[in-house]
Amino acid sequence: MTTACDEKIIELKPISSCRQEVEVAMVEMLVSLQKRGWEAAELALALADASEDLVMLIATKRLRPN
């Protein structure tokens, strides 16, 4: 992911083809939240925390046999 900084707004642009759809959705969400006044650093930490919670939830679940 690349960034471009313009004063207080950080523009995020996805570059990884492997994660392209996730990054596009994430960038759209973050841009929308920045327009509502949230700071990029606060958003990044909240996103990281939520992602970690999801990973831990998935890791603690048993896989169902096929």
N, CA, C and O atoms as CSV, one atom per row, in Angstrom:
chain,resi,resn,atom,element,x,y,z
A,1,MET,N,N,0.847,-1.165,0.000
A,1,MET,CA,C,0.000,0.000,0.000
A,1,MET,C,C,0.896,1.231,0.000
A,1,MET,O,O,1.882,1.286,0.734
A,2,THR,N,N,0.561,2.196,-0.805
A,2,THR,CA,C,1.332,3.428,-0.835
A,2,THR,C,C,0.528,4.532,-0.170
A,2,THR,O,O,-0.697,4.459,-0.069
A,3,THR,N,N,1.238,5.553,0.280
A,3,THR,CA,C,0.574,6.690,0.913
A,3,THR,C,C,1.069,7.985,0.294
A,3,THR,O,O,2.191,8.063,-0.206
A,4,ALA,N,N,0.215,8.998,0.336
A,4,ALA,CA,C,0.590,10.349,-0.055
A,4,ALA,C,C,0.012,11.278,0.997
A,4,ALA,O,O,-1.184,11.223,1.283
A,5,CYS,N,N,0.827,12.111,1.562
A,5,CYS,CA,C,0.383,12.962,2.660
A,5,CYS,C,C,0.115,14.378,2.158
A,5,CYS,O,O,0.948,14.981,1.481
A,6,ASP,N,N,-1.062,14.892,2.504
A,6,ASP,CA,C,-1.450,16.255,2.154
A,6,ASP,C,C,-1.935,16.920,3.428
A,6,ASP,O,O,-3.112,16.818,3.774
A,7,GLU,N,N,-1.040,17.600,4.126
A,7,GLU,CA,C,-1.306,18.209,5.420
A,7,GLU,C,C,-1.823,17.170,6.402
A,7,GLU,O,O,-1.053,16.309,6.827
A,8,LYS,N,N,-3.106,17.217,6.781
A,8,LYS,CA,C,-3.620,16.280,7.776
A,8,LYS,C,C,-4.300,15.066,7.175
A,8,LYS,O,O,-4.694,14.164,7.914
A,9,ILE,N,N,-4.450,15.011,5.879
A,9,ILE,CA,C,-5.106,13.885,5.228
A,9,ILE,C,C,-4.044,12.996,4.585
A,9,ILE,O,O,-3.175,13.475,3.856
A,10,ILE,N,N,-4.125,11.702,4.864
A,10,ILE,CA,C,-3.224,10.744,4.241
A,10,ILE,C,C,-4.029,9.966,3.211
A,10,ILE,O,O,-5.031,9.336,3.548
A,11,GLU,N,N,-3.597,10.008,1.971
A,11,GLU,CA,C,-4.262,9.285,0.896
A,11,GLU,C,C,-3.620,7.913,0.780
A,11,GLU,O,O,-2.401,7.800,0.648
A,12,LEU,N,N,-4.442,6.869,0.830
A,12,LEU,CA,C,-3.954,5.502,0.751
A,12,LEU,C,C,-4.335,4.908,-0.596
A,12,LEU,O,O,-5.476,5.038,-1.041
A,13,LYS,N,N,-3.388,4.264,-1.235
A,13,LYS,CA,C,-3.632,3.655,-2.542
A,13,LYS,C,C,-3.158,2.204,-2.510
A,13,LYS,O,O,-2.006,1.942,-2.166
A,14,PRO,N,N,-4.028,1.261,-2.864
A,14,PRO,CA,C,-3.618,-0.142,-2.854
A,14,PRO,C,C,-2.676,-0.464,-4.012
A,14,PRO,O,O,-2.827,0.068,-5.112
A,15,ILE,N,N,-1.688,-1.353,-3.752
A,15,ILE,CA,C,-0.784,-1.747,-4.825
A,15,ILE,C,C,-0.632,-3.257,-4.942
A,15,ILE,O,O,-0.142,-3.735,-5.966
A,16,SER,N,N,-1.027,-4.014,-3.949
A,16,SER,CA,C,-0.828,-5.456,-3.953
A,16,SER,C,C,-1.968,-6.165,-4.669
A,16,SER,O,O,-3.123,-6.049,-4.260
A,17,SER,N,N,-1.657,-6.898,-5.733
A,17,SER,CA,C,-2.707,-7.615,-6.448
A,17,SER,C,C,-3.284,-8.755,-5.601
A,17,SER,O,O,-4.445,-9.129,-5.772
A,18,CYS,N,N,-2.483,-9.303,-4.695
A,18,CYS,CA,C,-2.925,-10.389,-3.828
A,18,CYS,C,C,-4.045,-9.934,-2.903
A,18,CYS,O,O,-4.985,-10.688,-2.649
A,19,ARG,N,N,-3.957,-8.736,-2.410
A,19,ARG,CA,C,-4.946,-8.226,-1.461
A,19,ARG,C,C,-5.761,-7.079,-2.036
A,19,ARG,O,O,-6.339,-6.299,-1.280
A,20,GLN,N,N,-5.817,-6.963,-3.318
A,20,GLN,CA,C,-6.396,-5.802,-3.968
A,20,GLN,C,C,-7.831,-5.505,-3.520
A,20,GLN,O,O,-8.133,-4.363,-3.174
A,21,GLU,N,N,-8.708,-6.487,-3.519
A,21,GLU,CA,C,-10.098,-6.230,-3.162
A,21,GLU,C,C,-10.243,-5.779,-1.719
A,21,GLU,O,O,-11.032,-4.881,-1.423
A,22,VAL,N,N,-9.485,-6.398,-0.816
A,22,VAL,CA,C,-9.534,-5.999,0.590
A,22,VAL,C,C,-8.987,-4.589,0.759
A,22,VAL,O,O,-9.573,-3.775,1.473
A,23,GLU,N,N,-7.874,-4.298,0.108
A,23,GLU,CA,C,-7.274,-2.984,0.238
A,23,GLU,C,C,-8.162,-1.891,-0.346
A,23,GLU,O,O,-8.252,-0.802,0.219
A,24,VAL,N,N,-8.816,-2.167,-1.465
A,24,VAL,CA,C,-9.709,-1.175,-2.059
A,24,VAL,C,C,-10.848,-0.854,-1.092
A,24,VAL,O,O,-11.166,0.313,-0.864
A,25,ALA,N,N,-11.457,-1.892,-0.529
A,25,ALA,CA,C,-12.550,-1.679,0.425
A,25,ALA,C,C,-12.063,-0.939,1.665
A,25,ALA,O,O,-12.751,-0.057,2.178
A,26,MET,N,N,-10.873,-1.299,2.145
A,26,MET,CA,C,-10.315,-0.660,3.329
A,26,MET,C,C,-10.017,0.813,3.063
A,26,MET,O,O,-10.325,1.671,3.890
A,27,VAL,N,N,-9.425,1.102,1.922
A,27,VAL,CA,C,-9.107,2.489,1.578
A,27,VAL,C,C,-10.385,3.318,1.486
A,27,VAL,O,O,-10.442,4.439,1.991
A,28,GLU,N,N,-11.403,2.765,0.842
A,28,GLU,CA,C,-12.671,3.486,0.733
A,28,GLU,C,C,-13.247,3.788,2.114
A,28,GLU,O,O,-13.725,4.895,2.360
A,29,MET,N,N,-13.201,2.807,3.014
A,29,MET,CA,C,-13.701,2.992,4.365
A,29,MET,C,C,-12.886,4.053,5.107
A,29,MET,O,O,-13.455,4.934,5.751
A,30,LEU,N,N,-11.557,3.971,5.018
A,30,LEU,CA,C,-10.703,4.923,5.723
A,30,LEU,C,C,-10.858,6.344,5.197
A,30,LEU,O,O,-10.863,7.294,5.980
A,31,VAL,N,N,-10.984,6.501,3.892
A,31,VAL,CA,C,-11.194,7.828,3.309
A,31,VAL,C,C,-12.503,8.413,3.830
A,31,VAL,O,O,-12.565,9.583,4.207
A,32,SER,N,N,-13.544,7.590,3.847
A,32,SER,CA,C,-14.845,8.039,4.344
A,32,SER,C,C,-14.763,8.466,5.804
A,32,SER,O,O,-15.333,9.487,6.186
A,33,LEU,N,N,-14.059,7.692,6.617
A,33,LEU,CA,C,-13.933,8.018,8.036
A,33,LEU,C,C,-13.059,9.251,8.254
A,33,LEU,O,O,-13.325,10.035,9.164
A,34,GLN,N,N,-12.024,9.437,7.439
A,34,GLN,CA,C,-11.202,10.646,7.544
A,34,GLN,C,C,-12.034,11.879,7.221
A,34,GLN,O,O,-11.863,12.926,7.846
A,35,LYS,N,N,-12.923,11.762,6.259
A,35,LYS,CA,C,-13.791,12.896,5.914
A,35,LYS,C,C,-14.728,13.248,7.056
A,35,LYS,O,O,-15.216,14.375,7.135
A,36,ARG,N,N,-14.982,12.291,7.941
A,36,ARG,CA,C,-15.827,12.544,9.111
A,36,ARG,C,C,-15.026,13.076,10.286
A,36,ARG,O,O,-15.575,13.327,11.359
A,37,GLY,N,N,-13.713,13.248,10.080
A,37,GLY,CA,C,-12.897,13.886,11.107
A,37,GLY,C,C,-11.970,12.981,11.886
A,37,GLY,O,O,-11.240,13.461,12.753
A,38,TRP,N,N,-11.974,11.702,11.614
A,38,TRP,CA,C,-11.080,10.794,12.329
A,38,TRP,C,C,-9.661,10.932,11.796
A,38,TRP,O,O,-9.460,11.109,10.594
A,39,GLU,N,N,-8.687,10.851,12.679
A,39,GLU,CA,C,-7.280,10.933,12.304
A,39,GLU,C,C,-6.802,9.584,11.762
A,39,GLU,O,O,-7.256,8.530,12.208
A,40,ALA,N,N,-5.895,9.630,10.809
A,40,ALA,CA,C,-5.381,8.416,10.171
A,40,ALA,C,C,-4.752,7.462,11.186
A,40,ALA,O,O,-4.957,6.251,11.101
A,41,ALA,N,N,-3.996,7.986,12.137
A,41,ALA,CA,C,-3.335,7.128,13.126
A,41,ALA,C,C,-4.359,6.405,13.994
A,41,ALA,O,O,-4.199,5.219,14.282
A,42,GLU,N,N,-5.403,7.107,14.412
A,42,GLU,CA,C,-6.442,6.485,15.228
A,42,GLU,C,C,-7.179,5.399,14.438
A,42,GLU,O,O,-7.491,4.334,14.970
A,43,LEU,N,N,-7.449,5.682,13.172
A,43,LEU,CA,C,-8.108,4.696,12.308
A,43,LEU,C,C,-7.233,3.466,12.109
A,43,LEU,O,O,-7.727,2.340,12.152
A,44,ALA,N,N,-5.946,3.673,11.893
A,44,ALA,CA,C,-5.030,2.545,11.679
A,44,ALA,C,C,-4.976,1.647,12.909
A,44,ALA,O,O,-4.982,0.422,12.787
A,45,LEU,N,N,-4.922,2.255,14.098
A,45,LEU,CA,C,-4.896,1.459,15.325
A,45,LEU,C,C,-6.203,0.709,15.538
A,45,LEU,O,O,-6.191,-0.455,15.937
A,46,ALA,N,N,-7.326,1.364,15.276
A,46,ALA,CA,C,-8.627,0.709,15.427
A,46,ALA,C,C,-8.755,-0.455,14.450
A,46,ALA,O,O,-9.255,-1.520,14.811
A,47,LEU,N,N,-8.306,-0.253,13.222
A,47,LEU,CA,C,-8.362,-1.310,12.215
A,47,LEU,C,C,-7.459,-2.481,12.608
A,47,LEU,O,O,-7.844,-3.641,12.458
A,48,ALA,N,N,-6.275,-2.183,13.103
A,48,ALA,CA,C,-5.351,-3.234,13.542
A,48,ALA,C,C,-5.945,-4.023,14.710
A,48,ALA,O,O,-5.858,-5.251,14.731
A,49,ASP,N,N,-6.543,-3.337,15.674
A,49,ASP,CA,C,-7.160,-4.005,16.816
A,49,ASP,C,C,-8.305,-4.913,16.364
A,49,ASP,O,O,-8.403,-6.060,16.801
A,50,ALA,N,N,-9.163,-4.398,15.494
A,50,ALA,CA,C,-10.299,-5.186,15.008
A,50,ALA,C,C,-9.812,-6.392,14.205
A,50,ALA,O,O,-10.376,-7.482,14.310
A,51,SER,N,N,-8.764,-6.194,13.406
A,51,SER,CA,C,-8.207,-7.299,12.618
A,51,SER,C,C,-7.627,-8.375,13.525
A,51,SER,O,O,-7.827,-9.567,13.293
A,52,GLU,N,N,-6.909,-7.949,14.558
A,52,GLU,CA,C,-6.334,-8.903,15.502
A,52,GLU,C,C,-7.439,-9.689,16.214
A,52,GLU,O,O,-7.318,-10.899,16.403
A,53,ASP,N,N,-8.512,-9.001,16.606
A,53,ASP,CA,C,-9.638,-9.690,17.250
A,53,ASP,C,C,-10.224,-10.756,16.328
A,53,ASP,O,O,-10.541,-11.857,16.776
A,54,LEU,N,N,-10.368,-10.438,15.055
A,54,LEU,CA,C,-10.920,-11.389,14.097
A,54,LEU,C,C,-9.983,-12.586,13.909
A,54,LEU,O,O,-10.437,-13.729,13.869
A,55,VAL,N,N,-8.690,-12.326,13.793
A,55,VAL,CA,C,-7.715,-13.407,13.650
A,55,VAL,C,C,-7.765,-14.325,14.868
A,55,VAL,O,O,-7.743,-15.547,14.722
A,56,MET,N,N,-7.831,-13.754,16.055
A,56,MET,CA,C,-7.888,-14.569,17.269
A,56,MET,C,C,-9.183,-15.374,17.338
A,56,MET,O,O,-9.165,-16.529,17.764
A,57,LEU,N,N,-10.294,-14.791,16.930
A,57,LEU,CA,C,-11.566,-15.505,16.904
A,57,LEU,C,C,-11.487,-16.689,15.952
A,57,LEU,O,O,-11.910,-17.795,16.291
A,58,ILE,N,N,-10.949,-16.459,14.766
A,58,ILE,CA,C,-10.815,-17.531,13.778
A,58,ILE,C,C,-9.864,-18.609,14.291
A,58,ILE,O,O,-10.122,-19.799,14.108
A,59,ALA,N,N,-8.774,-18.208,14.927
A,59,ALA,CA,C,-7.771,-19.161,15.413
A,59,ALA,C,C,-8.311,-20.055,16.522
A,59,ALA,O,O,-7.846,-21.184,16.677
A,60,THR,N,N,-9.268,-19.582,17.285
A,60,THR,CA,C,-9.789,-20.371,18.399
A,60,THR,C,C,-10.944,-21.266,18.000
A,60,THR,O,O,-11.380,-22.090,18.804
A,61,LYS,N,N,-11.446,-21.133,16.804
A,61,LYS,CA,C,-12.544,-21.974,16.327
A,61,LYS,C,C,-11.986,-23.263,15.746
A,61,LYS,O,O,-10.918,-23.264,15.133
A,62,ARG,N,N,-12.701,-24.348,15.935
A,62,ARG,CA,C,-12.293,-25.616,15.352
A,62,ARG,C,C,-12.715,-25.647,13.885
A,62,ARG,O,O,-13.783,-25.162,13.512
A,63,LEU,N,N,-11.855,-26.225,13.080
A,63,LEU,CA,C,-12.184,-26.405,11.675
A,63,LEU,C,C,-13.168,-27.548,11.533
A,63,LEU,O,O,-13.014,-28.592,12.167
A,64,ARG,N,N,-14.179,-27.350,10.702
A,64,ARG,CA,C,-15.155,-28.413,10.448
A,64,ARG,C,C,-14.612,-29.374,9.397
A,64,ARG,O,O,-14.039,-28.947,8.395
A,65,PRO,N,N,-14.791,-30.650,9.625
A,65,PRO,CA,C,-14.351,-31.600,8.587
A,65,PRO,C,C,-15.229,-31.445,7.351
A,65,PRO,O,O,-16.409,-31.110,7.452
A,66,ASN,N,N,-14.639,-31.691,6.184
A,66,ASN,CA,C,-15.405,-31.589,4.929
A,66,ASN,C,C,-16.349,-32.730,4.750
A,66,ASN,O,O,-17.063,-32.790,3.749
